């Protein structure tokens, strides 16, 4: 059993506490506003002061609204002194530089530091497939691996530089937001066209399976850099499909933001003379390498 403190009891912080208590850790909690104890599972212990909360545990998890909010709490009386010789795990969202700066601050004060980025919603905290990215000293990550496993079954270490957790998170968010927009646009298309939107959502997992099934091919082509061999779908073919989508969306009275963006991506690749290559070549188009 590990002693751990959680600073911040919003939806995500409360989910972290539930997962930690459920795995048998000794949990101390602190929040700037005293929330109803009913939100926090027993036997988590409430601390009145942030410094006392940090003093109570080997590791402290900061799950506040921002890095600025974390800095504010770290500046409260007794907090910095309580964290000296212990570990601070920051789980707020921010840019890579925020993580680097907080890591330097921690190092100056003798505090071990891990910068983490949660890639799931609160209800998925503690699940075996939940991903949280961590950056910082590898020995610190390994020391607390069992604790991190309680938060999500796939704690993913991305390097010593504390800014790398945010970079990994933004790579994931590119996939998350792109997929979400595609799903919602498809639902809007279904409604505009008089189709059964429930049927669309019921079939969405089948669509997702087809997309995910391309991962081995995308990975192979990306690593080889040879987009002319092992082709599953070419940029020319996908460009035509995107343009047909844009035209039909206009006829259905939909906004063209998404299909126009898709068409622009394929157009750029084809206009550069890469239409015969596999669609995976967009990776190097986005990077400005083709």
C-alpha positions as CSV (number, residue, x, y, z in Angstrom):
1,X,0.0,0.0,0.0
2,X,1.4,3.4,-1.0
3,X,0.6,6.7,0.6
4,X,-0.6,9.3,-1.9
5,X,-2.1,12.8,-1.7
6,X,-4.4,14.2,-4.3
7,X,-4.7,18.0,-4.7
8,X,-7.8,19.0,-6.5
9,X,-11.2,17.4,-6.4
10,X,-12.9,18.3,-9.6
11,X,-14.4,15.5,-11.7
12,X,-11.0,14.1,-12.7
13,X,-9.4,14.5,-9.3
14,X,-12.4,12.7,-7.7
15,X,-12.0,9.9,-10.2
16,X,-8.3,9.5,-9.4
17,X,-9.2,9.3,-5.7
18,X,-11.8,6.6,-6.3
19,X,-9.3,4.5,-8.3
20,X,-6.5,4.9,-5.7
21,X,-8.8,4.0,-2.8
22,X,-10.2,1.1,-4.8
23,X,-6.7,-0.3,-5.2
24,X,-6.0,0.0,-1.5
25,X,-3.7,3.0,-1.3
26,X,-3.7,5.3,1.7
27,X,-5.1,8.5,0.2
28,X,-5.1,12.0,1.6
29,X,-7.1,14.7,-0.2
30,X,-7.1,18.5,-0.3
31,X,-9.2,20.9,-2.2
32,X,-9.2,24.7,-2.3
33,X,-13.0,24.7,-1.6
34,X,-14.3,22.2,0.9
35,X,-16.5,19.9,-1.2
36,X,-19.0,17.5,0.2
37,X,-17.3,14.5,1.7
38,X,-19.9,12.3,0.0
39,X,-18.1,12.9,-3.3
40,X,-14.9,11.4,-1.9
41,X,-14.9,7.7,-1.1
42,X,-13.9,6.4,2.3
43,X,-11.4,5.8,3.7
44,X,-9.7,8.8,2.1
45,X,-8.5,11.3,4.7
46,X,-9.3,15.1,4.4
47,X,-6.5,17.5,5.1
48,X,-7.3,21.1,6.1
49,X,-4.1,22.6,4.7
50,X,-2.3,21.8,1.5
51,X,1.1,21.5,3.3
52,X,-0.3,18.9,5.7
53,X,-1.7,17.0,2.8
54,X,1.7,16.8,1.0
55,X,3.4,15.9,4.3
56,X,1.2,12.9,4.7
57,X,2.3,11.0,1.6
58,X,5.3,9.7,-0.4
59,X,3.8,11.1,-3.6
60,X,1.5,14.0,-4.3
61,X,-0.7,14.2,-7.4
62,X,-1.7,17.7,-8.5
63,X,-4.9,17.6,-10.6
64,X,-5.9,21.2,-10.7
65,X,-7.4,23.3,-13.4
66,X,-4.1,24.6,-14.9
67,X,-0.4,24.9,-14.3
68,X,-1.0,28.4,-12.9
69,X,-3.4,26.9,-10.3
70,X,-0.8,24.3,-9.4
71,X,1.8,27.0,-9.0
72,X,-0.6,28.9,-6.7
73,X,-1.1,25.9,-4.5
74,X,2.7,25.1,-4.4
75,X,3.2,28.6,-3.1
76,X,0.9,28.1,-0.1
77,X,2.6,28.0,3.3
78,X,4.4,24.7,4.0
79,X,3.8,23.0,0.7
80,X,7.2,23.4,-0.9
81,X,8.9,22.3,2.3
82,X,6.6,19.3,2.7
83,X,7.3,18.1,-0.9
84,X,11.1,18.2,-0.5
85,X,12.5,14.7,-0.9
86,X,9.1,13.4,-2.1
87,X,7.5,13.1,-5.5
88,X,5.1,15.6,-7.3
89,X,3.1,14.2,-10.1
90,X,1.4,17.0,-12.2
91,X,-1.6,16.0,-14.2
92,X,-2.9,19.3,-15.4
93,X,-3.2,20.2,-19.1
94,X,-0.7,22.6,-20.6
95,X,2.0,23.2,-23.2
96,X,5.3,21.4,-23.1
97,X,7.1,24.5,-21.8
98,X,4.8,24.6,-18.7
99,X,6.0,21.0,-17.8
100,X,9.6,21.9,-18.4
101,X,9.4,25.0,-16.2
102,X,7.6,23.2,-13.4
103,X,10.2,20.4,-13.6
104,X,13.0,22.9,-13.2
105,X,11.3,24.5,-10.2
106,X,10.9,21.1,-8.6
107,X,14.5,20.2,-9.2
108,X,15.6,23.5,-7.5
109,X,13.7,22.5,-4.4
110,X,14.7,18.8,-4.1
111,X,11.4,17.5,-5.4
112,X,11.2,14.5,-7.7
113,X,8.8,15.4,-10.6
114,X,6.7,13.6,-13.1
115,X,4.7,15.5,-15.7
116,X,1.6,13.5,-16.7
117,X,-1.1,13.9,-19.3
118,X,-4.4,12.0,-19.0
119,X,-5.7,10.7,-22.3
120,X,-9.1,9.5,-21.1
121,X,-12.3,10.9,-19.6
122,X,-12.9,10.6,-15.8
123,X,-15.1,7.5,-16.1
124,X,-12.2,5.6,-17.6
125,X,-9.7,6.3,-14.9
126,X,-8.4,3.0,-13.5
127,X,-9.5,1.0,-16.5
128,X,-7.0,-1.5,-17.9
129,X,-6.8,0.2,-21.3
130,X,-6.6,3.8,-20.0
131,X,-3.5,5.7,-21.2
132,X,-1.7,8.4,-19.2
133,X,1.5,9.8,-20.6
134,X,4.4,10.5,-18.2
135,X,7.7,12.3,-18.6
136,X,10.5,12.9,-16.1
137,X,13.3,10.9,-14.6
138,X,12.9,7.2,-15.5
139,X,13.9,6.1,-12.0
140,X,11.0,8.2,-10.6
141,X,8.6,6.6,-13.1
142,X,9.7,3.1,-12.2
143,X,9.6,3.9,-8.4
144,X,5.9,4.8,-8.7
145,X,4.9,2.4,-11.4
146,X,2.5,0.5,-9.2
147,X,0.8,3.7,-8.1
148,X,0.5,4.9,-11.7
149,X,-1.0,1.5,-12.7
150,X,-3.9,2.2,-10.3
151,X,-4.8,5.4,-12.3
152,X,-4.7,3.6,-15.7
153,X,-3.6,0.2,-16.9
154,X,-1.3,1.8,-19.6
155,X,1.0,4.3,-17.9
156,X,3.2,5.3,-20.8
157,X,6.6,6.7,-20.3
158,X,7.8,9.0,-23.0
159,X,11.2,10.3,-21.9
160,X,13.2,12.4,-19.4
161,X,12.3,15.8,-20.8
162,X,9.2,16.9,-18.9
163,X,7.7,18.5,-22.0
164,X,7.3,15.2,-23.8
165,X,4.2,14.2,-22.0
166,X,2.3,17.2,-23.5
167,X,3.7,16.4,-27.0
168,X,2.5,12.8,-26.7
169,X,-0.9,14.1,-25.5
170,X,-1.2,16.5,-28.4
171,X,-0.4,13.7,-30.9
172,X,-3.2,11.7,-29.3
173,X,-5.6,14.7,-29.3
174,X,-5.0,15.0,-33.1
175,X,-6.6,11.6,-33.4
176,X,-9.2,12.2,-30.8
177,X,-10.5,15.5,-32.2
178,X,-10.3,14.3,-35.8
179,X,-12.3,11.1,-35.0
180,X,-14.8,13.0,-32.9
181,X,-15.4,15.6,-35.6
182,X,-15.8,12.8,-38.2
183,X,-18.3,11.0,-36.0
184,X,-20.4,14.1,-35.3
185,X,-20.3,15.2,-38.9
186,X,-21.5,11.7,-40.0
187,X,-24.4,12.0,-37.5
188,X,-25.3,15.5,-38.8
189,X,-25.2,14.1,-42.4
190,X,-27.5,11.2,-41.4
191,X,-30.0,13.6,-39.8
192,X,-29.9,16.1,-42.8
193,X,-30.4,13.2,-45.2
194,X,-33.3,11.7,-43.3
195,X,-31.4,8.6,-42.4
196,X,-31.7,6.8,-39.1
197,X,-29.1,8.5,-36.8
198,X,-29.4,5.6,-34.3
199,X,-28.4,3.2,-37.0
200,X,-25.4,5.4,-37.8
201,X,-24.2,5.3,-34.2
202,X,-24.9,1.6,-33.9
203,X,-22.6,1.0,-36.9
204,X,-19.9,3.4,-35.8
205,X,-17.8,0.6,-34.1
206,X,-17.7,-1.2,-37.4
207,X,-16.4,1.9,-39.2
208,X,-13.8,2.4,-36.4
209,X,-12.7,-1.2,-36.8
210,X,-12.0,-0.7,-40.5
211,X,-9.9,2.4,-39.7
212,X,-8.0,0.8,-36.9
213,X,-7.4,-2.2,-39.2
214,X,-5.2,0.1,-41.3
215,X,-2.7,0.8,-38.5
216,X,-0.3,-2.1,-39.3
217,X,-0.1,-0.8,-42.9
218,X,0.3,2.8,-41.9
219,X,3.0,1.9,-39.4
220,X,4.9,-0.2,-42.0
221,X,4.7,2.5,-44.7
222,X,5.7,5.3,-42.3
223,X,8.7,3.4,-41.0
224,X,9.8,2.4,-44.5
225,X,9.1,5.8,-46.0
226,X,8.1,3.9,-49.2
227,X,4.5,4.9,-49.9
228,X,4.6,3.4,-53.4
229,X,4.6,-0.2,-52.3
230,X,2.0,-2.1,-50.2
231,X,-0.7,0.3,-51.3
232,X,-4.2,-0.1,-49.8
233,X,-5.7,3.2,-51.0
234,X,-4.2,5.9,-53.0
235,X,-4.4,9.7,-52.5
236,X,-6.1,10.0,-55.9
237,X,-8.9,7.7,-54.9
238,X,-9.4,9.3,-51.5
239,X,-9.3,12.8,-53.0
240,X,-12.2,11.8,-55.3
241,X,-14.2,10.5,-52.4
242,X,-13.6,13.6,-50.4
243,X,-14.8,15.8,-53.2
244,X,-17.9,13.8,-53.7
245,X,-18.6,14.1,-50.0
246,X,-18.2,17.8,-50.1
247,X,-20.6,18.1,-53.1
248,X,-23.2,15.9,-51.5
249,X,-22.9,17.7,-48.1
250,X,-23.7,20.9,-49.9
251,X,-26.8,19.4,-51.5
252,X,-27.9,18.2,-48.1
253,X,-27.7,21.7,-46.6
254,X,-24.7,20.9,-44.4
255,X,-21.8,23.1,-43.6
256,X,-18.7,22.2,-45.6
257,X,-16.0,22.8,-43.0
258,X,-15.0,19.2,-42.6
259,X,-15.3,17.9,-46.2
260,X,-13.5,21.1,-47.5
261,X,-10.7,20.5,-45.1
262,X,-10.4,16.9,-46.2
263,X,-10.4,17.9,-49.8
264,X,-7.7,20.5,-49.2
265,X,-5.5,17.9,-47.6
266,X,-5.8,15.5,-50.5
267,X,-5.6,18.3,-53.1
268,X,-2.2,19.4,-51.7
269,X,-0.8,16.0,-51.9
270,X,-2.1,15.3,-55.4
271,X,-1.0,18.7,-56.7
272,X,2.5,17.9,-55.6
273,X,2.4,14.8,-57.8
274,X,1.9,12.2,-55.1
275,X,-1.6,11.0,-56.1
276,X,-0.3,7.5,-56.9
277,X,1.0,7.0,-53.4
278,X,-0.7,5.4,-50.5
279,X,-2.8,7.7,-48.3
280,X,-0.3,7.2,-45.5
281,X,2.0,9.6,-47.4
282,X,-0.1,12.4,-45.8
283,X,2.1,11.8,-42.8
284,X,5.1,13.3,-44.7
285,X,2.9,15.9,-46.4
286,X,1.8,17.2,-42.9
287,X,5.5,17.2,-41.9
288,X,6.5,19.1,-45.0
289,X,8.8,16.3,-46.1
290,X,7.0,15.5,-49.4
